[in-house]
Amino acid sequence: FRSPGFSNIPRLALLEVAKVMTNGAKEYGRFNYSGMIDITRLTDANERHLNKFLVGQDLDESGFHHLAHMAANALMALDNYLTGNFNDDRNPVYKSKQLN
């Protein structure tokens, strides 16, 4: 595996995610996403933004794109998963199941 190519990250999309994260830092505090959060809080937020986007709403109430919010939520969830800094409140019935 080669070293990660950060130039492969879409820059305009990353800028929109940075705007969402900066707004969140102002509203909730810097690095607030690192505080032992319920993982379903992030996945639920992702679903809400996805639903609004799919029914034709591009921007949320804060003026940022729903897809940027989704990317931010996914990054926060992944970061918390990788650091082990989250409350795993997923339904335990599904933890060992493979869904096709």
C-alpha positions in Angstrom: 0.0 0.0 0.0 1.4 3.4 -1.0 1.2 6.3 1.3 -2.2 8.0 1.1 -2.7 10.5 -1.7 -4.4 13.4 -0.1 -4.5 15.0 -3.6 -7.2 12.4 -4.3 -9.7 14.0 -2.0 -12.1 16.3 -3.9 -11.1 19.7 -2.8 -14.4 21.6 -3.2 -16.3 18.9 -1.3 -13.7 19.0 1.4 -14.1 22.8 1.6 -17.9 22.3 2.2 -17.2 19.8 4.9 -14.8 22.2 6.6 -17.5 24.9 6.6 -19.9 22.5 8.3 -17.2 21.5 10.9 -16.3 25.1 11.5 -19.9 26.0 12.1 -20.3 23.0 14.4 -17.2 24.1 16.4 -18.7 27.6 16.8 -22.0 26.2 17.9 -20.9 23.2 20.1 -17.2 23.7 20.8 -14.1 22.7 19.0 -13.5 18.9 18.9 -16.9 18.4 20.5 -17.4 15.3 18.3 -14.6 13.5 20.2 -16.5 13.2 23.4 -17.8 9.7 23.8 -20.9 10.3 21.6 -23.6 7.7 20.9 -22.7 6.4 17.4 -26.4 6.4 16.5 -26.6 10.1 17.1 -24.3 10.5 14.1 -25.9 7.9 12.0 -29.4 9.3 12.7 -28.2 12.8 11.8 -26.8 11.3 8.6 -30.2 9.7 7.7 -32.1 12.9 8.4 -29.8 14.8 6.0 -30.0 12.1 3.4 -33.8 12.1 3.6 -34.0 15.8 3.2 -31.6 15.7 0.2 -33.5 12.9 -1.5 -36.8 14.8 -1.2 -35.3 17.8 -3.0 -33.9 20.0 -0.2 -30.3 21.0 -0.9 -29.4 23.2 2.0 -30.3 22.8 5.7 -31.4 25.6 8.0 -27.8 26.6 8.6 -27.3 27.3 4.9 -24.9 24.4 4.3 -25.5 21.5 1.9 -27.1 18.4 3.3 -24.4 16.3 1.5 -21.7 18.2 3.3 -23.4 17.5 6.6 -23.6 13.8 5.7 -19.8 13.7 4.9 -19.1 15.5 8.2 -21.2 13.0 10.1 -19.5 10.1 8.4 -16.1 11.5 9.1 -16.9 12.1 12.8 -18.4 8.5 13.1 -15.3 7.0 11.5 -12.9 9.1 13.6 -14.7 8.0 16.8 -14.7 4.4 15.6 -11.0 4.5 14.9 -10.2 6.1 18.2 -12.6 3.9 20.1 -14.1 7.1 21.5 -17.8 6.4 21.1 -20.7 4.7 22.8 -21.6 1.7 20.6 -25.4 1.9 21.0 -26.1 0.0 17.8 -28.7 -2.7 18.1 -26.8 -5.8 19.4 -29.1 -8.2 17.5 -27.3 -7.1 14.3 -23.7 -7.0 15.4 -22.8 -10.5 14.2 -25.0 -10.6 11.2 -23.9 -10.1 7.6 -26.5 -8.3 5.5 -26.5 -8.7 1.8 
